Amino acid sequence: MTREEVISLCRKVHTLWWGTYGLPPRLPIRWVRLVDCTSLHLKNILRTQHQITPEYRYSIHLILAYREYKERERHGRELSNSGIRE
């Protein structure tokens, strides 16, 4: 994948919306960007909403992978700042 394709995909991910009723489910439906959903919500979408398009499925995986990467990066910085080595 070229750099331009990656940049285009990252921009596209920020334009995808998801309709949610919240917990517990309530009306009316509320539309939120996928990137604003919690990781748990995104995992539940993958687990329960089998009808989603490949674009949505891939985008959710991309969001979750990015969040995991940032968390590991943050955790590594915290360890290095405290003098602890992994």
Biopython code that builds the backbone (N, CA, C, O; Angstrom):
import numpy as np
from Bio.PDB.StructureBuilder import StructureBuilder

atoms = [
    (1, "MET", "N", (0.856, -1.171, 0.000)),
    (1, "MET", "CA", (0.000, 0.000, 0.000)),
    (1, "MET", "C", (0.903, 1.236, 0.000)),
    (1, "MET", "O", (1.852, 1.327, 0.780)),
    (2, "THR", "N", (0.594, 2.176, -0.882)),
    (2, "THR", "CA", (1.403, 3.387, -0.960)),
    (2, "THR", "C", (1.071, 4.333, 0.190)),
    (2, "THR", "O", (0.047, 4.191, 0.857)),
    (3, "ARG", "N", (1.951, 5.292, 0.405)),
    (3, "ARG", "CA", (1.741, 6.286, 1.453)),
    (3, "ARG", "C", (0.431, 7.041, 1.204)),
    (3, "ARG", "O", (-0.327, 7.300, 2.139)),
    (4, "GLU", "N", (0.168, 7.393, -0.059)),
    (4, "GLU", "CA", (-1.044, 8.122, -0.407)),
    (4, "GLU", "C", (-2.300, 7.298, -0.124)),
    (4, "GLU", "O", (-3.313, 7.840, 0.320)),
    (5, "GLU", "N", (-2.235, 5.993, -0.380)),
    (5, "GLU", "CA", (-3.379, 5.119, -0.104)),
    (5, "GLU", "C", (-3.648, 5.023, 1.398)),
    (5, "GLU", "O", (-4.802, 5.018, 1.825)),
    (6, "VAL", "N", (-2.593, 4.949, 2.188)),
    (6, "VAL", "CA", (-2.745, 4.894, 3.650)),
    (6, "VAL", "C", (-3.373, 6.185, 4.159)),
    (6, "VAL", "O", (-4.289, 6.155, 4.981)),
    (7, "ILE", "N", (-2.880, 7.312, 3.671)),
    (7, "ILE", "CA", (-3.426, 8.613, 4.087)),
    (7, "ILE", "C", (-4.896, 8.722, 3.693)),
    (7, "ILE", "O", (-5.717, 9.190, 4.481)),
    (8, "SER", "N", (-5.228, 8.295, 2.485)),
    (8, "SER", "CA", (-6.614, 8.329, 2.019)),
    (8, "SER", "C", (-7.510, 7.458, 2.895)),
    (8, "SER", "O", (-8.617, 7.862, 3.251)),
    (9, "LEU", "N", (-7.034, 6.269, 3.240)),
    (9, "LEU", "CA", (-7.812, 5.366, 4.088)),
    (9, "LEU", "C", (-8.021, 5.962, 5.475)),
    (9, "LEU", "O", (-9.119, 5.877, 6.024)),
    (10, "CYS", "N", (-6.991, 6.558, 6.042)),
    (10, "CYS", "CA", (-7.118, 7.169, 7.371)),
    (10, "CYS", "C", (-8.133, 8.306, 7.351)),
    (10, "CYS", "O", (-8.907, 8.470, 8.294)),
    (11, "ARG", "N", (-8.129, 9.087, 6.277)),
    (11, "ARG", "CA", (-9.131, 10.156, 6.155)),
    (11, "ARG", "C", (-10.532, 9.577, 6.037)),
    (11, "ARG", "O", (-11.477, 10.091, 6.636)),
    (12, "LYS", "N", (-10.662, 8.510, 5.266)),
    (12, "LYS", "CA", (-11.964, 7.874, 5.051)),
    (12, "LYS", "C", (-12.540, 7.349, 6.368)),
    (12, "LYS", "O", (-13.738, 7.483, 6.618)),
    (13, "VAL", "N", (-11.694, 6.756, 7.204)),
    (13, "VAL", "CA", (-12.137, 6.202, 8.486)),
    (13, "VAL", "C", (-12.831, 7.274, 9.325)),
    (13, "VAL", "O", (-13.781, 6.980, 10.052)),
    (14, "HIS", "N", (-12.356, 8.513, 9.224)),
    (14, "HIS", "CA", (-12.937, 9.599, 10.018)),
    (14, "HIS", "C", (-14.270, 10.098, 9.467)),
    (14, "HIS", "O", (-14.897, 10.972, 10.066)),
    (15, "THR", "N", (-14.708, 9.555, 8.332)),
    (15, "THR", "CA", (-15.984, 9.999, 7.755)),
    (15, "THR", "C", (-17.097, 8.969, 7.934)),
    (15, "THR", "O", (-18.231, 9.209, 7.519)),
    (16, "LEU", "N", (-16.789, 7.834, 8.543)),
    (16, "LEU", "CA", (-17.788, 6.768, 8.698)),
    (16, "LEU", "C", (-18.594, 6.968, 9.980)),
    (16, "LEU", "O", (-18.040, 7.266, 11.038)),
    (17, "TRP", "N", (-19.898, 6.799, 9.866)),
    (17, "TRP", "CA", (-20.820, 7.012, 10.986)),
    (17, "TRP", "C", (-21.515, 5.716, 11.365)),
    (17, "TRP", "O", (-21.674, 4.817, 10.539)),
    (18, "TRP", "N", (-21.930, 5.630, 12.632)),
    (18, "TRP", "CA", (-22.637, 4.457, 13.143)),
    (18, "TRP", "C", (-23.853, 4.923, 13.931)),
    (18, "TRP", "O", (-23.765, 5.856, 14.730)),
    (19, "GLY", "N", (-24.990, 4.267, 13.703)),
    (19, "GLY", "CA", (-26.202, 4.582, 14.449)),
    (19, "GLY", "C", (-26.255, 3.749, 15.715)),
    (19, "GLY", "O", (-26.093, 2.529, 15.668)),
    (20, "THR", "N", (-26.481, 4.402, 16.850)),
    (20, "THR", "CA", (-26.508, 3.682, 18.122)),
    (20, "THR", "C", (-27.674, 4.165, 18.973)),
    (20, "THR", "O", (-28.062, 5.332, 18.932)),
    (21, "TYR", "N", (-28.215, 3.237, 19.736)),
    (21, "TYR", "CA", (-29.278, 3.562, 20.682)),
    (21, "TYR", "C", (-28.727, 3.713, 22.094)),
    (21, "TYR", "O", (-29.451, 4.135, 22.995)),
    (22, "GLY", "N", (-27.453, 3.373, 22.300)),
    (22, "GLY", "CA", (-26.854, 3.476, 23.620)),
    (22, "GLY", "C", (-27.213, 2.294, 24.499)),
    (22, "GLY", "O", (-27.886, 1.358, 24.068)),
    (23, "LEU", "N", (-26.748, 2.356, 25.747)),
    (23, "LEU", "CA", (-27.030, 1.302, 26.726)),
    (23, "LEU", "C", (-27.702, 1.907, 27.944)),
    (23, "LEU", "O", (-27.173, 2.874, 28.492)),
    (24, "PRO", "N", (-28.808, 1.408, 28.386)),
    (24, "PRO", "CA", (-29.641, 0.432, 27.687)),
    (24, "PRO", "C", (-30.225, 1.068, 26.435)),
    (24, "PRO", "O", (-30.336, 2.292, 26.353)),
    (25, "PRO", "N", (-30.607, 0.232, 25.445)),
    (25, "PRO", "CA", (-31.128, 0.791, 24.189)),
    (25, "PRO", "C", (-32.281, 1.751, 24.444)),
    (25, "PRO", "O", (-33.199, 1.475, 25.216)),
    (26, "ARG", "N", (-32.195, 2.882, 23.767)),
    (26, "ARG", "CA", (-33.258, 3.879, 23.912)),
    (26, "ARG", "C", (-33.436, 4.596, 22.576)),
    (26, "ARG", "O", (-32.530, 4.616, 21.743)),
    (27, "LEU", "N", (-34.589, 5.170, 22.389)),
    (27, "LEU", "CA", (-34.864, 5.944, 21.184)),
    (27, "LEU", "C", (-34.635, 7.410, 21.478)),
    (27, "LEU", "O", (-34.751, 7.781, 22.646)),
    (28, "PRO", "N", (-34.335, 8.237, 20.577)),
    (28, "PRO", "CA", (-34.113, 7.972, 19.156)),
    (28, "PRO", "C", (-32.668, 7.541, 18.900)),
    (28, "PRO", "O", (-31.804, 7.636, 19.772)),
    (29, "ILE", "N", (-32.442, 7.078, 17.711)),
    (29, "ILE", "CA", (-31.108, 6.676, 17.317)),
    (29, "ILE", "C", (-30.189, 7.901, 17.322)),
    (29, "ILE", "O", (-30.613, 9.012, 17.000)),
    (30, "ARG", "N", (-28.939, 7.680, 17.689)),
    (30, "ARG", "CA", (-27.943, 8.754, 17.714)),
    (30, "ARG", "C", (-26.815, 8.344, 16.772)),
    (30, "ARG", "O", (-26.347, 7.207, 16.830)),
    (31, "TRP", "N", (-26.381, 9.240, 15.918)),
    (31, "TRP", "CA", (-25.324, 8.937, 14.954)),
    (31, "TRP", "C", (-23.999, 9.473, 15.469)),
    (31, "TRP", "O", (-23.878, 10.651, 15.803)),
    (32, "VAL", "N", (-22.998, 8.585, 15.528)),
    (32, "VAL", "CA", (-21.658, 8.963, 15.984)),
    (32, "VAL", "C", (-20.631, 8.468, 14.966)),
    (32, "VAL", "O", (-20.853, 7.476, 14.272)),
    (33, "ARG", "N", (-19.527, 9.165, 14.893)),
    (33, "ARG", "CA", (-18.455, 8.695, 14.016)),
    (33, "ARG", "C", (-17.859, 7.427, 14.620)),
    (33, "ARG", "O", (-17.768, 7.295, 15.841)),
    (34, "LEU", "N", (-17.455, 6.497, 13.757)),
    (34, "LEU", "CA", (-16.839, 5.261, 14.248)),
    (34, "LEU", "C", (-15.659, 5.557, 15.157)),
    (34, "LEU", "O", (-15.477, 4.885, 16.172)),
    (35, "VAL", "N", (-14.853, 6.556, 14.807)),
    (35, "VAL", "CA", (-13.666, 6.854, 15.616)),
    (35, "VAL", "C", (-14.030, 7.382, 16.999)),
    (35, "VAL", "O", (-13.178, 7.415, 17.887)),
    (36, "ASP", "N", (-15.283, 7.797, 17.196)),
    (36, "ASP", "CA", (-15.719, 8.286, 18.503)),
    (36, "ASP", "C", (-16.366, 7.196, 19.356)),
    (36, "ASP", "O", (-16.683, 7.431, 20.522)),
    (37, "CYS", "N", (-16.563, 6.009, 18.785)),
    (37, "CYS", "CA", (-17.090, 4.877, 19.559)),
    (37, "CYS", "C", (-15.988, 4.325, 20.451)),
    (37, "CYS", "O", (-14.808, 4.379, 20.105)),
    (38, "THR", "N", (-16.383, 3.797, 21.597)),
    (38, "THR", "CA", (-15.392, 3.165, 22.467)),
    (38, "THR", "C", (-14.869, 1.886, 21.815)),
    (38, "THR", "O", (-15.514, 1.330, 20.926)),
    (39, "SER", "N", (-13.720, 1.431, 22.252)),
    (39, "SER", "CA", (-13.168, 0.181, 21.726)),
    (39, "SER", "C", (-14.109, -0.983, 22.005)),
    (39, "SER", "O", (-14.267, -1.868, 21.164)),
    (40, "LEU", "N", (-14.733, -0.990, 23.178)),
    (40, "LEU", "CA", (-15.680, -2.054, 23.502)),
    (40, "LEU", "C", (-16.856, -2.036, 22.527)),
    (40, "LEU", "O", (-17.291, -3.089, 22.061)),
    (41, "HIS", "N", (-17.368, -0.855, 22.220)),
    (41, "HIS", "CA", (-18.482, -0.740, 21.278)),
    (41, "HIS", "C", (-18.061, -1.258, 19.902)),
    (41, "HIS", "O", (-18.813, -1.990, 19.258)),
    (42, "LEU", "N", (-16.863, -0.882, 19.452)),
    (42, "LEU", "CA", (-16.382, -1.347, 18.146)),
    (42, "LEU", "C", (-16.242, -2.872, 18.123)),
    (42, "LEU", "O", (-16.603, -3.512, 17.136)),
    (43, "LYS", "N", (-15.725, -3.447, 19.197)),
    (43, "LYS", "CA", (-15.599, -4.910, 19.263)),
    (43, "LYS", "C", (-16.972, -5.574, 19.246)),
    (43, "LYS", "O", (-17.151, -6.627, 18.636)),
    (44, "ASN", "N", (-17.938, -4.952, 19.919)),
    (44, "ASN", "CA", (-19.297, -5.503, 19.917)),
    (44, "ASN", "C", (-19.941, -5.396, 18.543)),
    (44, "ASN", "O", (-20.705, -6.277, 18.149)),
    (45, "ILE", "N", (-19.646, -4.335, 17.813)),
    (45, "ILE", "CA", (-20.148, -4.227, 16.442)),
    (45, "ILE", "C", (-19.617, -5.391, 15.615)),
    (45, "ILE", "O", (-20.377, -6.051, 14.907)),
    (46, "LEU", "N", (-18.311, -5.643, 15.704)),
    (46, "LEU", "CA", (-17.719, -6.754, 14.944)),
    (46, "LEU", "C", (-18.324, -8.094, 15.345)),
    (46, "LEU", "O", (-18.523, -8.974, 14.507)),
    (47, "ARG", "N", (-18.611, -8.239, 16.633)),
    (47, "ARG", "CA", (-19.112, -9.513, 17.142)),
    (47, "ARG", "C", (-20.575, -9.759, 16.781)),
    (47, "ARG", "O", (-20.978, -10.903, 16.571)),
    (48, "THR", "N", (-21.374, -8.688, 16.708)),
    (48, "THR", "CA", (-22.820, -8.887, 16.572)),
    (48, "THR", "C", (-23.417, -8.428, 15.242)),
    (48, "THR", "O", (-24.488, -8.898, 14.857)),
    (49, "GLN", "N", (-22.755, -7.536, 14.547)),
    (49, "GLN", "CA", (-23.343, -6.956, 13.331)),
    (49, "GLN", "C", (-22.681, -7.549, 12.086)),
    (49, "GLN", "O", (-21.849, -6.908, 11.444)),
    (50, "HIS", "N", (-23.058, -8.757, 11.766)),
    (50, "HIS", "CA", (-22.420, -9.489, 10.673)),
    (50, "HIS", "C", (-22.744, -8.921, 9.292)),
    (50, "HIS", "O", (-22.095, -9.282, 8.311)),
    (51, "GLN", "N", (-23.727, -8.047, 9.204)),
    (51, "GLN", "CA", (-24.135, -7.493, 7.916)),
    (51, "GLN", "C", (-23.302, -6.279, 7.494)),
    (51, "GLN", "O", (-23.492, -5.770, 6.389)),
    (52, "ILE", "N", (-22.389, -5.804, 8.337)),
    (52, "ILE", "CA", (-21.636, -4.598, 7.974)),
    (52, "ILE", "C", (-20.779, -4.846, 6.736)),
    (52, "ILE", "O", (-20.383, -5.973, 6.442)),
    (53, "THR", "N", (-20.512, -3.776, 6.036)),
    (53, "THR", "CA", (-19.742, -3.875, 4.794)),
    (53, "THR", "C", (-18.273, -4.156, 5.102)),
    (53, "THR", "O", (-17.805, -3.881, 6.207)),
    (54, "PRO", "N", (-17.549, -4.703, 4.127)),
    (54, "PRO", "CA", (-16.106, -4.903, 4.320)),
    (54, "PRO", "C", (-15.381, -3.598, 4.665)),
    (54, "PRO", "O", (-14.419, -3.608, 5.433)),
    (55, "GLU", "N", (-15.835, -2.483, 4.103)),
    (55, "GLU", "CA", (-15.225, -1.186, 4.410)),
    (55, "GLU", "C", (-15.347, -0.856, 5.897)),
    (55, "GLU", "O", (-14.385, -0.406, 6.520)),
    (56, "TYR", "N", (-16.524, -1.079, 6.457)),
    (56, "TYR", "CA", (-16.725, -0.814, 7.881)),
    (56, "TYR", "C", (-15.919, -1.800, 8.726)),
    (56, "TYR", "O", (-15.286, -1.412, 9.709)),
    (57, "ARG", "N", (-15.945, -3.058, 8.345)),
    (57, "ARG", "CA", (-15.209, -4.073, 9.103)),
    (57, "ARG", "C", (-13.709, -3.741, 9.126)),
    (57, "ARG", "O", (-13.083, -3.767, 10.185)),
    (58, "TYR", "N", (-13.148, -3.437, 7.976)),
    (58, "TYR", "CA", (-11.729, -3.108, 7.891)),
    (58, "TYR", "C", (-11.421, -1.839, 8.676)),
    (58, "TYR", "O", (-10.411, -1.768, 9.376)),
    (59, "SER", "N", (-12.292, -0.837, 8.558)),
    (59, "SER", "CA", (-12.079, 0.432, 9.265)),
    (59, "SER", "C", (-12.095, 0.236, 10.774)),
    (59, "SER", "O", (-11.286, 0.832, 11.484)),
    (60, "ILE", "N", (-13.006, -0.588, 11.267)),
    (60, "ILE", "CA", (-13.056, -0.856, 12.711)),
    (60, "ILE", "C", (-11.776, -1.552, 13.155)),
    (60, "ILE", "O", (-11.209, -1.200, 14.190)),
    (61, "HIS", "N", (-11.315, -2.529, 12.391)),
    (61, "HIS", "CA", (-10.051, -3.193, 12.728)),
    (61, "HIS", "C", (-8.897, -2.192, 12.735)),
    (61, "HIS", "O", (-8.023, -2.258, 13.598)),
    (62, "LEU", "N", (-8.894, -1.277, 11.786)),
    (62, "LEU", "CA", (-7.845, -0.268, 11.707)),
    (62, "LEU", "C", (-7.869, 0.644, 12.932)),
    (62, "LEU", "O", (-6.821, 0.942, 13.506)),
    (63, "ILE", "N", (-9.051, 1.086, 13.331)),
    (63, "ILE", "CA", (-9.188, 1.944, 14.519)),
    (63, "ILE", "C", (-8.684, 1.210, 15.758)),
    (63, "ILE", "O", (-7.921, 1.766, 16.549)),
    (64, "LEU", "N", (-9.115, -0.042, 15.924)),
    (64, "LEU", "CA", (-8.695, -0.814, 17.102)),
    (64, "LEU", "C", (-7.189, -1.052, 17.109)),
    (64, "LEU", "O", (-6.553, -0.969, 18.159)),
    (65, "ALA", "N", (-6.615, -1.349, 15.942)),
    (65, "ALA", "CA", (-5.167, -1.577, 15.864)),
    (65, "ALA", "C", (-4.409, -0.299, 16.214)),
    (65, "ALA", "O", (-3.398, -0.349, 16.915)),
    (66, "TYR", "N", (-4.884, 0.831, 15.735)),
    (66, "TYR", "CA", (-4.231, 2.108, 16.035)),
    (66, "TYR", "C", (-4.298, 2.405, 17.534)),
    (66, "TYR", "O", (-3.309, 2.834, 18.128)),
    (67, "ARG", "N", (-5.453, 2.180, 18.140)),
    (67, "ARG", "CA", (-5.597, 2.432, 19.578)),
    (67, "ARG", "C", (-4.672, 1.518, 20.386)),
    (67, "ARG", "O", (-4.068, 1.950, 21.368)),
    (68, "GLU", "N", (-4.566, 0.264, 19.970)),
    (68, "GLU", "CA", (-3.682, -0.674, 20.670)),
    (68, "GLU", "C", (-2.219, -0.225, 20.537)),
    (68, "GLU", "O", (-1.457, -0.277, 21.501)),
    (69, "TYR", "N", (-1.845, 0.211, 19.343)),
    (69, "TYR", "CA", (-0.486, 0.698, 19.113)),
    (69, "TYR", "C", (-0.192, 1.906, 20.010)),
    (69, "TYR", "O", (0.858, 1.964, 20.650)),
    (70, "LYS", "N", (-1.124, 2.874, 20.055)),
    (70, "LYS", "CA", (-0.923, 4.064, 20.881)),
    (70, "LYS", "C", (-0.844, 3.709, 22.364)),
    (70, "LYS", "O", (-0.065, 4.309, 23.104)),
    (71, "GLU", "N", (-1.642, 2.741, 22.798)),
    (71, "GLU", "CA", (-1.605, 2.320, 24.197)),
    (71, "GLU", "C", (-0.260, 1.677, 24.524)),
    (71, "GLU", "O", (0.324, 1.962, 25.570)),
    (72, "ARG", "N", (0.237, 0.809, 23.633)),
    (72, "ARG", "CA", (1.550, 0.187, 23.872)),
    (72, "ARG", "C", (2.649, 1.237, 23.860)),
    (72, "ARG", "O", (3.582, 1.170, 24.660)),
    (73, "GLU", "N", (2.546, 2.206, 22.959)),
    (73, "GLU", "CA", (3.529, 3.287, 22.884)),
    (73, "GLU", "C", (3.519, 4.099, 24.179)),
    (73, "GLU", "O", (4.576, 4.411, 24.727)),
    (74, "ARG", "N", (2.322, 4.439, 24.665)),
    (74, "ARG", "CA", (2.190, 5.203, 25.909)),
    (74, "ARG", "C", (2.733, 4.406, 27.087)),
    (74, "ARG", "O", (3.439, 4.949, 27.938)),
    (75, "HIS", "N", (2.407, 3.130, 27.135)),
    (75, "HIS", "CA", (2.874, 2.263, 28.215)),
    (75, "HIS", "C", (4.407, 2.173, 28.206)),
    (75, "HIS", "O", (5.036, 2.204, 29.264)),
    (76, "GLY", "N", (4.996, 2.064, 27.033)),
    (76, "GLY", "CA", (6.452, 2.013, 26.924)),
    (76, "GLY", "C", (7.111, 3.280, 27.409)),
    (76, "GLY", "O", (8.160, 3.233, 28.052)),
    (77, "ARG", "N", (6.500, 4.425, 27.105)),
    (77, "ARG", "CA", (7.036, 5.705, 27.578)),
    (77, "ARG", "C", (6.966, 5.793, 29.088)),
    (77, "ARG", "O", (7.898, 6.271, 29.734)),
    (78, "GLU", "N", (5.855, 5.328, 29.652)),
    (78, "GLU", "CA", (5.712, 5.361, 31.108)),
    (78, "GLU", "C", (6.784, 4.503, 31.761)),
    (78, "GLU", "O", (7.373, 4.904, 32.765)),
    (79, "LEU", "N", (7.044, 3.318, 31.197)),
    (79, "LEU", "CA", (8.074, 2.446, 31.752)),
    (79, "LEU", "C", (9.445, 3.090, 31.640)),
    (79, "LEU", "O", (10.228, 3.035, 32.588)),
    (80, "SER", "N", (9.753, 3.703, 30.493)),
    (80, "SER", "CA", (11.083, 4.286, 30.327)),
    (80, "SER", "C", (11.250, 5.494, 31.222)),
    (80, "SER", "O", (12.351, 5.744, 31.713)),
    (81, "ASN", "N", (10.182, 6.256, 31.452)),
    (81, "ASN", "CA", (10.272, 7.406, 32.334)),
    (81, "ASN", "C", (10.435, 6.993, 33.798)),
    (81, "ASN", "O", (10.971, 7.761, 34.597)),
    (82, "SER", "N", (9.986, 5.808, 34.153)),
    (82, "SER", "CA", (10.087, 5.374, 35.549)),
    (82, "SER", "C", (11.388, 4.623, 35.806)),
    (82, "SER", "O", (11.688, 4.284, 36.950)),
    (83, "GLY", "N", (12.166, 4.357, 34.753)),
    (83, "GLY", "CA", (13.406, 3.642, 34.924)),
    (83, "GLY", "C", (13.249, 2.135, 34.870)),
    (83, "GLY", "O", (14.236, 1.414, 35.018)),
    (84, "ILE", "N", (12.041, 1.640, 34.665)),
    (84, "ILE", "CA", (11.779, 0.200, 34.586)),
    (84, "ILE", "C", (11.992, -0.240, 33.144)),
    (84, "ILE", "O", (11.600, 0.459, 32.210)),
    (85, "ARG", "N", (12.599, -1.374, 32.970)),
    (85, "ARG", "CA", (12.820, -1.914, 31.631)),
    (85, "ARG", "C", (11.995, -3.171, 31.456)),
    (85, "ARG", "O", (11.863, -3.985, 32.369)),
    (86, "GLU", "N", (11.438, -3.313, 30.249)),
    (86, "GLU", "CA", (10.641, -4.518, 29.960)),
    (86, "GLU", "C", (11.547, -5.667, 29.634)),
    (86, "GLU", "O", (11.073, -6.770, 29.362)),
]
sb = StructureBuilder()
sb.init_structure("model")
sb.init_model(0)
sb.init_chain("A")
sb.init_seg("    ")
for serial, (resi, resn, name, xyz) in enumerate(atoms, 1):
    if name == "N":
        sb.init_residue(resn, " ", resi, " ")
    sb.init_atom(name, np.array(xyz, "f"), 0.0, 1.0, " ", f" {name:<3s}", serial, name[0])
structure = sb.get_structure()
